[in-house]
């Protein structure tokens, strides 16, 4: 039972880190990243369809996303969806493909984005700490129900803390890498 608590905590912390990584991928750093289009839904024959399911997205240049629809008739729908999204990018439609040019970031904008990265990192750390709290409570319950001894509880709590520290370090490392990418971009 006891190792199960730590394994579950580890698993949930990894999920929090994966969500954080996905969120980082959606933060624009002045370079083209297909992840920017993850949340864009196109009204395709009356159904909201993810853009990534109805087109191929390539990166021909460092600051250009090239969207090639599988169905050329959906170009206008894709263009409208991109304009309606909160990406802040203006699509260039040439009748066959859509180009999204990622503008060069200003120093001020880089600072704003770096702060956004910090906010995302803090949210991820809060999620990790919540997992830690749940694991600690589970261990206390196990000790109270005489499933584990006090010594085992203390030992397992130290293990949970180590897993928490490792997850927090990983979040900090990912955030630092993203900040570096943004400031040097």
C-alpha positions as CSV (number, residue, x, y, z in Angstrom):
1,X,0.0,0.0,0.0
2,X,2.7,2.5,1.0
3,X,4.8,2.4,-2.2
4,X,1.5,2.7,-4.1
5,X,1.0,6.1,-2.6
6,X,4.4,7.3,-3.7
7,X,4.0,5.9,-7.2
8,X,0.6,7.6,-7.5
9,X,2.1,10.9,-6.4
10,X,5.0,10.5,-8.8
11,X,2.5,9.8,-11.6
12,X,0.3,12.8,-10.8
13,X,3.3,15.1,-10.6
14,X,4.5,13.9,-14.0
15,X,1.0,14.7,-15.4
16,X,1.4,18.2,-13.9
17,X,4.8,18.6,-15.6
18,X,3.4,17.4,-18.9
19,X,0.5,20.0,-18.7
20,X,3.1,22.6,-17.9
21,X,5.2,21.6,-20.9
22,X,2.1,21.7,-23.2
23,X,1.3,25.2,-21.8
24,X,4.9,26.3,-22.5
25,X,4.6,25.1,-26.0
26,X,1.6,27.5,-26.5
27,X,3.6,30.5,-25.3
28,X,4.9,32.4,-28.3
29,X,8.7,33.0,-28.2
30,X,9.2,34.8,-31.5
31,X,9.8,31.5,-33.4
32,X,7.4,29.3,-35.3
33,X,6.0,26.5,-33.3
34,X,3.2,24.2,-34.6
35,X,2.0,23.9,-30.9
36,X,0.6,27.5,-31.3
37,X,-2.2,26.1,-33.4
38,X,-3.2,23.3,-31.0
39,X,-6.4,25.1,-29.6
40,X,-7.6,26.5,-33.0
41,X,-10.9,25.1,-34.0
42,X,-12.3,25.6,-37.5
43,X,-16.1,25.6,-38.2
44,X,-15.9,22.9,-40.9
45,X,-19.3,21.9,-42.4
46,X,-20.9,23.1,-39.1
47,X,-18.6,21.1,-36.8
48,X,-15.8,22.6,-34.7
49,X,-12.8,20.7,-36.0
50,X,-9.2,21.1,-34.7
51,X,-7.1,22.9,-37.3
52,X,-4.4,20.2,-37.0
53,X,-6.8,17.5,-38.1
54,X,-7.7,19.2,-41.3
55,X,-4.4,20.5,-42.5
56,X,-0.7,19.9,-42.4
57,X,1.4,22.5,-40.6
58,X,5.1,22.9,-41.6
59,X,7.8,25.4,-40.7
60,X,9.6,26.4,-43.9
61,X,11.5,29.3,-42.1
62,X,12.2,30.0,-38.4
63,X,9.4,32.5,-38.1
64,X,6.8,31.2,-40.6
65,X,4.1,28.6,-40.1
66,X,2.7,27.1,-43.4
67,X,-0.8,25.7,-43.2
68,X,-1.8,23.4,-46.1
69,X,-5.4,22.3,-45.9
70,X,-6.3,18.8,-47.0
71,X,-9.4,20.3,-48.6
72,X,-8.6,23.5,-50.4
73,X,-12.3,24.6,-50.1
74,X,-11.7,25.0,-46.3
75,X,-9.1,27.7,-46.8
76,X,-11.5,30.6,-46.0
77,X,-12.9,28.7,-42.9
78,X,-9.3,28.2,-41.6
79,X,-8.5,31.9,-42.2
80,X,-11.6,33.0,-40.3
81,X,-10.8,30.6,-37.4
82,X,-7.2,32.0,-37.2
83,X,-8.5,35.6,-37.2
84,X,-11.0,34.7,-34.5
85,X,-8.4,32.9,-32.3
86,X,-6.4,34.9,-29.8
87,X,-3.1,34.2,-31.5
88,X,-2.7,37.8,-32.6
89,X,-1.4,36.7,-36.0
90,X,-2.7,37.8,-39.4
91,X,-3.0,34.9,-41.8
92,X,-1.8,35.4,-45.4
93,X,-4.0,33.3,-47.8
94,X,-2.7,32.8,-51.3
95,X,-5.5,30.5,-52.5
96,X,-3.6,27.3,-51.8
97,X,-1.9,27.7,-48.4
98,X,-2.0,30.1,-45.4
99,X,1.2,31.6,-44.1
100,X,1.4,32.8,-40.5
101,X,4.4,35.1,-39.9
102,X,5.5,35.3,-36.3
103,X,6.7,38.9,-35.7
104,X,10.0,39.7,-34.0
105,X,9.5,40.3,-30.3
106,X,10.3,43.6,-28.7
107,X,12.2,43.8,-25.5
108,X,9.1,44.8,-23.6
109,X,7.1,41.9,-25.1
110,X,9.9,39.5,-24.2
111,X,9.6,40.6,-20.6
112,X,5.8,40.1,-20.6
113,X,6.2,36.6,-22.0
114,X,8.9,35.7,-19.5
115,X,6.5,36.8,-16.7
116,X,3.8,34.5,-18.3
117,X,6.3,31.6,-18.1
118,X,6.9,32.4,-14.4
119,X,3.1,32.4,-13.8
120,X,2.7,29.0,-15.6
121,X,5.6,27.6,-13.6
122,X,4.0,28.7,-10.3
123,X,0.7,27.1,-11.3
124,X,2.6,23.8,-12.1
125,X,4.4,24.0,-8.7
126,X,1.0,24.5,-6.9
127,X,-0.3,21.4,-8.7
128,X,2.7,19.4,-7.6
129,X,2.4,20.7,-4.0
130,X,-1.3,19.7,-4.0
131,X,-0.3,16.1,-5.1
132,X,2.3,16.2,-2.2
133,X,-0.4,17.2,0.3
134,X,-2.7,14.4,-0.9
135,X,0.1,11.8,-0.6
136,X,1.1,13.0,2.9
137,X,-2.6,12.8,4.0
138,X,-2.9,9.3,2.6
139,X,0.2,8.3,4.5
140,X,-1.2,9.8,7.8
141,X,-4.4,7.8,7.2
142,X,-2.5,4.6,6.6
143,X,-0.6,5.1,9.8
144,X,-3.8,5.9,11.7
145,X,-5.4,2.8,10.3
146,X,-2.3,0.8,11.5
147,X,-1.4,-0.1,7.9
148,X,2.1,1.3,8.4
149,X,4.2,2.1,11.4
150,X,5.2,5.7,12.5
151,X,8.7,5.0,11.3
152,X,7.5,3.8,7.9
153,X,5.3,6.9,7.7
154,X,8.2,9.2,8.3
155,X,10.4,7.4,5.8
156,X,7.7,7.5,3.2
157,X,7.0,11.2,3.8
158,X,10.7,11.8,3.1
159,X,10.4,9.9,-0.1
160,X,7.3,11.9,-1.1
161,X,9.2,15.1,-0.3
162,X,12.1,14.0,-2.5
163,X,9.7,13.2,-5.4
164,X,8.2,16.7,-4.9
165,X,11.6,18.4,-4.9
166,X,12.6,16.6,-8.1
167,X,9.4,17.6,-9.8
168,X,9.8,21.2,-8.7
169,X,13.4,21.3,-10.0
170,X,12.2,19.9,-13.3
171,X,9.6,22.7,-13.6
172,X,12.3,25.3,-12.7
173,X,14.6,23.9,-15.4
174,X,11.9,23.9,-18.1
175,X,10.9,27.4,-17.1
176,X,14.5,28.7,-17.3
177,X,15.0,27.1,-20.7
178,X,11.8,28.7,-22.0
179,X,12.9,32.1,-20.5
180,X,16.3,31.8,-22.2
181,X,14.6,30.9,-25.5
182,X,12.4,34.0,-25.2
183,X,15.1,36.5,-24.1
184,X,17.6,35.3,-26.7
185,X,15.0,34.7,-29.5
